[in-house]
Each structure stands twice: as structure tokens, then as C-alpha cells.
Amino acid sequence: MAERLGSRVAASPVPPILAAPSPPADGERVRPPVYAALDLGTNNCRLLVAVPTRPGQFRVIDAFSRIVRLGEGLSRTGRLAAPAMDRAVAALAICSQKLAARQVAGARLIATEACRAADNGYEFIERVRAETGLKLEIVSRETEARLAVSGCGSLVDRSADGAVLFDIGGGSSEIALLDLRSGYSRRLSNAIVGWTSLPVGVVTLAERYGGRNVTPAVFRDMIDEVSGLIAGFAGRGRLDEVVGGERFHLLGTSGTVTTLAGVHLGLERYDRRQVDGLWLTSAEVDELVGRIAGWSFEERVANPCIGSDRADLVLAGCAILEAIRIAWPARSLRVADRGLREGLLTEMMVADGVWRSGSQARNSA
């Protein structure tokens, strides 16, 4: 697989899932190139396959998502557990099959906090390569934060003076501070004036405090722990002049915020089209967090937007969200059902010049 962002696929040898497309026959319509992005996190394994369309946009032609809980028990043992690795490998085998069925022009497959933190993380990466043919790349926390910005940037309010983008993951939570006072730019990564990666996510926090029966005191303790981590972030005050104002907002990408959005909308079945881009006021977030925190474990399981997969994790996510809201108060929160995979796809397509007009070649050297 491509080792660096936007890199070209090696000419030789070429893995089957990255086979170069055959040149079109005379008169045959040229099909757009296919790109793939895979994100193996502490909790989820997600794949997107897409083709570029209008400038800056792409159309998803295949997708896969499965909760694998790769980081289960990691905070206690420092190692990936055998059952967790088995679940992840099974999901990755499906991804490999999906990729092998297509002529993929470019792909980037990443692993995040669980593999970064585990003593046997690189051993697991080698097992994945041997058993599925997929070559995963363990990315840094800084890269993860940048990709989140690339993937969600189009949801930043263009009239905003500043925004805090956050991605609450399973094993870590990335936060990026965006200073937009000089004007909106498509390259939002240039607007990052501070970023941090908190070494805590929904899985690690829930394992430490318990996720089933969370009392108000335990919930407060979770918030306080995360607030303490944020307090250690040296750049946290770089947007103080705009935080809390009318032209400042939060932008969240994670299962936590999309779950809150689904509950807010009263969805009987999760619908990305209604959730992605939704605005929530501060008062609405207060009400939602309070409502979910007041539910029993069984009531959380019964909610169609939470279910059994997230019932023991959602309050840990809410605690991380509350700590972020305390640090950077905002009148509104925008919900993003997009993230690292979209960032990977966007950056690969930009690097390959797929949206350039005229006679310039698609794949630049």
C-alpha cells in the first residue's frame, strides 16, 4: 500500500488490490479513478471506496463499517488481546475482498491509537499483512488530527472567526483549533493554530470507570479527568478572543456526537443524511447529555441510535464532550458523520490532481 499521503502506487510489484487499470479501448468512455481509505481505530474498522466527481467532491461507491473493539483491555494490559485481534482481522478480510474486486488507483489504509499504544501493535500489523494482504500504516496523532480537519473542513461555517474541531475516538481524542479570522480557505489545515491528542477515548474511559452503571458522581469524575488532560494542552488558549462569541462554534466528528444527533432527532433508525451537518445549540446539547446520563443501561440499549454496541460507551463519550465544551464554550455544535476516511480520500485526490482542469494529467509524478 502507499506508505505516504498521496503517494503513487509502486509500479513493481503491484499488489492485486492496487492493480493498474488497463488503458481504455478506442471510443471507450474513460472511467474516473477509484480510491480507497481504511481507518482501523480502537473501536471501529471502516472502509470507504470512492471516485472523484466535481472539484473537491467524490462519490462513495462502496463502504464497510464494523465495531471490532480492537482496544478492548488495552488500558489494563498494554497489549492487544487475541479475541480483539481476531475480530479485527475478520473485518479486515472483508475489506480486502472488497478492494480486490476493484481496480484501485490509490489507497491508504491507516491504524490509529490502539496500534500506536499496544506493545504488540506492530506484530498485529504484520499478522494483518500475512492473513489479508493489507498493509496498514500506523499514523501519528498529529496526522490523525490533520486528517480529521481535511475530512470535515467543508462543515466549518464559512463566516466563523474560529472553530474547535474534535474527534472522540475509542482510544484517543484529537482536538484542532482553527483560527479563521483571515478568511475561509479550502486548505483548512493551514488554519490550525493548535492541536492536541488526548490519550483517552470512549473505550479506555469506559473501561476505567465502568460503562454500564454510571452514577452522577462517576460521570463527574470522568469529566474532571478529561478536563485535567485538556488543562495540560499548552495551546488551548489560542482562540480565547473568539471563544464563546457568535462567530465561533464546535465541530464534532465521532460516534458520540452522531449518536446525540440521532437521539435529538428521535430517529427510529440511524440516518446519516439527517445527521451529517446538523447544528445543535448549547442548550440542546445540555438537554441531550442530561437525558442520556439519566437513562439506565437497559434504556440506552433500547434506544435505536445507541443500541447494545454503544450502550456502555456513550456516557464516556459524553464526558469527553462535556470537558471539551467546558474548555471552549460555544453557542452551537455542528455534527459531522465523516472524518479520517474522507480526509484520506480528499488528500489523495488532491495529490493526484484529479480535480485539475484542462489537459493536465491526473496522476502527477
Helices and strands as residue ranges (DSSP letters): G 16-18, E 35-40, E 44-52, E 58-67, H 74-77, H 82-100, E 106-111, H 113-117, H 121-132, E 137-138, H 141-152, G 153-155, E 162-168, E 173-179, G 188-191, E 192-198, H 202-209, H 216-231, E 248-253, H 255-265, H 272-275, E 279-281, H 282-293, H 297-302, H 307-310, H 314-327, E 332-336, H 340-352
